[in-house]
Amino acid sequence: MPTEFSESSMNTTNNYPKISASVIVCTYNRCDSLAKTIECLAMQQVPESIRWEIIIVDNNSSDKTKEAVTAAKSNIANLKYEFEKQQGLSHARNHGIDCATGDILLFTDDDVCPEPDWIYTILKGFEEYNCDACGGYITPNWETPPPHWLTERFYGFLAVKTDNRPPYQIQKETDYPFGANMAIKRSVIEHVGNFDTNRGRKGNVLAGGEDDEMFRKIITAGYRAMYFNTARVCHRVESFRVEKNYFRRWRYQSSRNIALTSNLKSERQLLGVPLYIFMQFFRSVYSAVVAKITLPSDEAFQKEMIIFHFLGTMSGLIHKHSQNAHKN
């Protein structure tokens, strides 16, 4: 059962936020790590006055995800199982939003363990800072020690955010939160719209951009988003994700996905790709070669990642050009 709230352990006043919450966890073929995430959520220290629920959205898994959730439900009364057949993280999140009953929608992942005060800290932050959305601190739990080149400049690719600054208003794109630790008012999503189903991970295809796009809409609409360094989760980083090929694939597939939904226009194109992108690509290759010789390993690999950004972008634009040609 969810852990009973302890005022002394959290060192708070009696001014509890009068609000309800829904925790949405989307999952795909990760029944073992999902079970650990559910265990962590079951240990949340939430005042009895707050109504909250956990919604697990199974995004068409072929493993024992449903069995894992069913087993956990016997001890967690506020746990719900939902199934979303349409493949894609954004589809799954939107399904969770449709099923949620809370005023505040909290999002985390199936390989994450939130701290026991995670829900309370976020809800209290919404009340204290009168905000409409937020993100929080994400610490890595390395399955194997990261190699020397994997410095903090690459943490974003792993959905890790170790920003220890005190609470601040999110305004710059570089400060946008990650889906492993973010929350949004239901009323805000109803106004700006759901997650873009053309963006985000789909099955085993690595892609992103849906979280950024959501927070871009929120901030553009004039809503207030905050970052809370005390709202903390621990994100498990598997061994295969600290290899360079993972980063290359992530950058390529993410950029390809973004290009498929972009509207780049240029009078001078080749197969739908503006000619200036080819020039930028060749410059990135040259810069990466020079960096390999002259720069530290992390900076050199960052230069190499730019090559895969352009490769993915060109691939997406060529594919879109081909689709449009067939339509015409």
N, C-alpha and C positions, 0 to 999 in steps of 0.2 A: 504494500500500500504506500501511497505518497507519504513522505516523512512529515510529521507534524511540525508546524512552525514553532520555533523557539525564539522568543524575543531577546533573551539574554545572549543566545549564540549569534544573533545578527546585530545586536547593539543598535536597535532602532527605537523610534517612538511609536505611539499608538496611532499615528496618522497614516493608516494603511490606505493605499489607493483603492477607491471603490470602483472596480473595473473587472471585467472578465477577460479571459485569455484562452487562445487556442495555439498549441504548439504543433506545427506541421513538419513532418519528417517524410521526405520522399525517398524511396529506396528502389534499387534495382540489383537483384542477385547478390545481396550482401547480408544474408540472413544471420551469419555469425556476429559480424560487427554491429548489425542492427540490434541484436539482442542485448549487447552491451550498452548501446545508446539508450534503449528503453530502461535498462536498469538504472542508469544515471538519472533519467527523467523521473523515474519512480521515487528517487531520493530527494526531489526538490522540496525545499522548505518554504512553503507558501501558507500565508495566514488562512485560517478557515473561512474568513469572510470573502475570500476571492474564489470565484468559480472558474475552474480551468479544466482543460481537456488535452489529451494527446491524440493526434490524428496521424496514423501511418498510412501513407499512400503507396501502395504496391504498383510500380510502373511496369506491369507485365513481366514480372520475374518468373524464371523457370526453376528456381531453387526452392527451398523450404521456408520462404519468407512468411507465407500465410500461417504455417504451422508455428513458427516462432512467435508471431503476434498472438495467435490463439492461446498458446501456452502462457504467455505473459498476462493475458486478460484475466486469467483466473485470480490473479493477485492485485490487479490494477483496475479499479472500477471505472476510471475516467479515460481508458484507452480504447480507441476506435480503429477499426481496420477498414480501409477503402481500397478499391482496385481501379486503376486507370489503364485501359488497354492501349490507348494512343501513346506510342513511344515518344519520350521526350520529357526532360526535367520540367520545362515550362508547362506542358500539359498536366503533369502530375501536380505541380504547385497550384495551378488554377483549379484543379479538381479539389484539392485540399481547402482552398479558399471557399469554394462553393459549399463544402460540407461543414465548414467551421461555424461555430456559434459565438465565438468570443469577440469582444470589442477590439482587442489587440491581437494581431496574428504574429506569432514568433516562428521563425524559420531556423532549422538546423539540419544537419546531414546525418546519414546513416553510419558514419565513421567518426562521430563526434561524441564527446562526453562533457556535457555542461556542468559547471560548478553547482553545488547544492543551492546556492542563492541566486542562480541565473535568472529565473523567471521573476522573482521578487525584485531584484536589482533593476531589471528592465522596466517593470511596471512602476516602480517608485521613480525611476528616471523620467518616464513619461509625465508623471504628475509634477515633479519638482521643476522640470525645465519646459513644461507646457509644449512638448514636441509632438510631431505627427509620425515620425519614423526614427529608427536608430540602428546603429551597428555597434559591435563590441569587439573585445580582445579575443584573439584566437592563437593559442600557443601550440607549437608542434609537439607531437609525441612520436619521435623517430623510431621506426621499427629497426632500422640500422643507422649508425651515425652518418650524417651527411658528408659527402666529399668536400675537399677544401675549396672547390670552386663554387659550391652552393652557399652563397652568402645571402644576406637579407634582401639584396636586390631582386632575388628570384622567389621570395616568399609568396608574392601575389599569385604565381602560377600554382602554388600548392594550397591556396585559400588559407594562408597563415597571415595574421596581422598582429604584430607585437608592438603596437603603438601605445606607449605608456603615458602619453600626455593626458592631463585631466580633461574632464568633459568639455567638448567644444562643438560648435555648430558645423555641420558638414556643408561645405559650399563648393569645394574643388573636386574635380573628377578623381584625382589621385587619393582622395580621402573616402571615396565611396566604400561601403562595407561589402563583405562577402556573404554569400548565402548560408554559410555555416553558422553565422551569428548575426541575425538582423531581425528587426520587428517593424511592423507597419500597422497603422490603424486601419480597420476594415473600411471605415468611411472614406479614407484617402484612396484606397484601391478602387472603391466604387466610383470615385470621381475621375481618377487618372487612367483606369483600365487595368486589366490583368497583365501577367507576364507575356511577353512576345513569344509565341510558339515557333516563330522562325529562328529564334535564338536559343542557345543553351545546349547542354549535353543531350544526346539522343542515343540510348543504348550504350554501346562501347565507343561511339564517336565522341572524341573530346572536343568540346566547344564551350564558349562562354558568351558573355555580353548581355545576358538577360537581366542580371542584377544591376549592372551599370545603367542599362536602359530604363529600368524601373525607377532608380533613384534620380536619374536625369529628369524623368517626367515629374517626379514628386517635387523636386527643387524648382524646376521651371514653372510649375503651377503655383509656386509661392508658399509651399508648406515648409515647416521647420523640421530638419533632420539633425540628430545629435549623435556624437560618438561617446560611448561610455567605456572607459578602460577598466571599470570594475565589473562589468558584465562579461564574464569569462567562460570560454569553453576550451576543451583540449581536442585537437584534431589529429587523428592517427595518420601518419604518413608512411605508407607501405614502402618496402625496399625498392620496388620497380619504379617508384615515382622520384627517386633521387638519381636516376640515370639520365644522361643527356638525351637519349632517344625519346624519352617521355616528354621532355620539354620541347624538343623539336616537333614532335607530333602534336602536342597541345597547341603550340603557336601556329603551326600550319593549318590545323583543322579549325581553330577559332577564327583565324583571319579569313579562311575560305567561307565560313559560315556568315561572317559579317559582310563579306563582299556580295554574297548571294542576296542580301537584304538591303544593300546600299544603292545609291542612285548617283554614281559617279558619271559625270558627263564631260565629254571633250570632243572637239571637232576632229581631232586627229587620233584615231583608234586603230588597233589591230586585233581582230577577233573579240571586240568588246572591251579591250584593255587600253586605256589611254596611254599614248606613247611615253608620257613623262614617267609613268610607273616603271616601264622598262629601263629608263635611264636611272631611276632611283634604285632599282634592283641591281644593276651593274655597279653602281657606286657602293652599295652595301656589300657586294662581294669583295670589292677592292679593300674597303675598310676592314672587313673581317680578316682578310689575309694579312694586312699590315698589323692589325691588333694581335693576331696569333703570335707575332714575333716580338712586338714591342710592349704589350700591356699585360697586367696580371691576369691570371686564368679566369677569374669571374668576369672582368670587363671584356675580355676577349670573347668569351662565350655569349655574353650579352649582344655583342656585335654580330655574332653568328646567328643568333635568334632573329635578328632583323631580316636576314636572308629568307628564313622560313616564313616570316610575316608576308613578304612580298610574293613568295611562291604560292602561299595559300590564297592571297588576294587575287593574283592572276588566275589561278585555277578556278576560283569562284566566279570571277567575271567572265571567263571563257565559257564556263558551264551555263551561266545565265544567258550569254549571247547565243549559245547553241539552242537553248530552250526557246528563246524568242524567235529565232530563225525558223524553227519547226512550226511555231504557232502561225507565223506569217506565210 
